[in-house]
Amino acid sequence: FMLTLNRCFPIFMVLAWIYSVSMIVKSIVLEKEMRLKETLKAMGVSNGVIWYTWFIDSFLMMTASTALLTAIIM
């Protein structure tokens, strides 16, 4: 069982990340479509803060999917 699980674990990780990446891309496209970045810049938010929030959001999504997958595997 462990040998099979060791072979299947990478494919499960890729499948979990594909969903996370697709949700991140969906959010980015929505942000571009609604021109939220320009609105935030007009409000005085710097470009670095916008990038930092996208990084945190993406990192949390990837960490959550990895943690859930490893919890299921364990």
GISULMO-V175662 format. One record per residue. N is the residue number from 1. OMEGA is omega in radians with two decimals (999 if undefined). BURIAL is b if it has 9 or more other ideal C-beta (glycine too) atoms within 8 Angstrom, else e. Layout:
((N	OMEGA	BURIAL) (N	OMEGA	BURIAL))
//
This chain:
((1	-3.11	e) (2	3.11	e) (3	3.10	e) (4	3.13	e) (5	3.11	b) (6	3.10	e) (7	-3.08	e) (8	-3.07	e) (9	3.12	b) (10	3.14	e) (11	3.07	e) (12	3.11	b) (13	3.14	b) (14	3.13	e) (15	3.10	e) (16	-3.14	b) (17	3.11	b) (18	3.11	e) (19	3.14	b) (20	-3.14	b) (21	3.12	e) (22	3.09	e) (23	3.10	b) (24	3.12	b) (25	3.10	e) (26	3.13	e) (27	3.14	b) (28	3.13	b) (29	3.11	e) (30	3.12	e) (31	3.10	b) (32	-3.11	e) (33	-3.11	e) (34	3.14	e) (35	-3.12	e) (36	-3.13	e) (37	3.12	b) (38	3.10	e) (39	3.12	e) (40	3.10	b) (41	3.10	b) (42	3.11	e) (43	3.08	e) (44	3.12	e) (45	-3.10	e) (46	-3.12	e) (47	3.13	e) (48	3.13	e) (49	3.12	e) (50	3.10	b) (51	3.14	e) (52	3.13	e) (53	3.08	e) (54	3.12	b) (55	-3.14	e) (56	3.14	e) (57	-3.13	b) (58	-3.13	b) (59	3.12	e) (60	3.11	e) (61	-3.13	b) (62	3.13	b) (63	3.13	e) (64	-3.14	e) (65	3.10	b) (66	-3.14	b) (67	3.12	e) (68	-3.14	b) (69	3.13	b) (70	3.08	e) (71	3.12	e) (72	-3.13	e) (73	-3.12	e) (74	999	e))
//
